[in-house]
Amino acid sequence: MLIDYTMPMKSLFLFFILLLSFTAQANSSCIENRSENGVIHISKINLNCPHLEMITTLPKDQGLTVSEFAEKYQTNVAINGSFFRKDLSPLGLNISQFKKWQKSNDTLARSFLACTANNRCHIDPINRITSAKPNWKLALAGWHYYSEKSGKFECSTRDKIGCSQDIFTGKHPRTMIGLDEKHNWLYLVVVEGRQLTYRGMTMDELAQLATQLNLTYALNLDGGGSSTMVIDNKRISALPLLQGSERKVANHFGVRLQR
């Protein structure tokens, strides 16, 4: 009797094709990536998706590039994080794996994103000082605070430089993180700039983008030469024209789907 050994192999092949297809569909429903005009990169994260994990930089990884961070932690999406000092220490309140960074505290002039282990996130406003909560797995500090009520990125009343310097009023690369009204979707946005054909966005233009994305709250993260988005270990945002290599930054924000 002739035995057809190809049938089980065909069935096994079809099974793996279906499995890969299902995985791709599941991943796409958790993380949706798109680019607009080749210079605005948007990652939309479903915070209700099972097996979704968000991570921020551990102090030992301070000073990695976004690409290095993404490769080390095998993130599906990664961006740069907080504004930082010359010694690469991040400004504002920053928490990683439930532990607050040394000398890291909220201030009246800073706002931050905080998330629990089950991905319940909120963005704390400026003009108030909030202490870290024990159930916050991570926190990432930004500078300017966007609220849909004003439709603008706002500075603290005590902040004398945040809304006056060219780095904030002029066109530059930008990094933004935001939430929708029900806190079901987290948006990561990187805008390219400082190129011959595209200079970037002003803070008012970034606020217009936040409004178009229907964000309720958002943070302006470190921008300029720091602005970087990496998807599946590939940097998709172009560097500024005169910047020869990816910049080392204080901290990072990453999202990955656990297998």
MOURTA-V432529 format. One record per backbone hydrogen bond with DSSP energy under -0.5 kcal/mol. CO is the residue of the C=O (numbers start at 1). NH is the residue of the N-H. Records with the same first field share a line. If there is no record, write none. Layout:
CO=NH ; NH
//
This chain:
1=3
2=4
3=5
4=7
5=9
6=10
7=11
8=12
9=13
10=14
11=15
12=16
13=17
14=18
15=19
16=20
17=21
18=22
19=23
20=24
21=25
22=26
23=27
24=28
25=29
26=30
27=30 ; 31
30=46
31=33
32=44
34=42
35=37
36=39 ; 40
39=41 ; 192
40=36
41=190
42=34
43=45 ; 188
44=32
45=47 ; 186
46=49
49=52
51=258
53=256
55=254
58=61
59=62
61=64
64=249
65=69
66=70
67=71
68=72
69=73
70=74 ; 75
76=232
77=255
78=230
79=253
81=222
83=91
85=88
89=85
92=94
94=101
95=139
96=99
99=96
101=104
103=105
107=110
108=127
111=142
112=124
113=140
114=122
115=137 ; 138
116=119
119=121
120=116
122=114 ; 124
124=112
128=130
133=136
135=117 ; 137
137=98
138=115
139=95
140=113
142=111
144=220
145=154
146=218
147=150 ; 151 ; 152
152=147 ; 154
154=145
156=159
158=160
161=164 ; 165
165=168 ; 169
166=170
168=203
170=172
172=201
173=224
174=191
175=221
176=189
177=219
178=187
179=216 ; 217
180=183
184=47
185=180
186=45
187=178
188=43
189=176
190=41
191=174
194=241
198=195
199=194
201=172
202=206
203=207
204=208
205=209
206=210
207=211
208=212
209=213
210=215
211=214
216=148
217=179
218=146
219=177 ; 221
220=143
221=175
223=226
224=227
225=247
228=80
229=236 ; 237
230=78
231=234
234=231
240=243
242=244
249=63
251=81
252=57
253=79
254=55
255=76 ; 77
256=53 ; 258
//
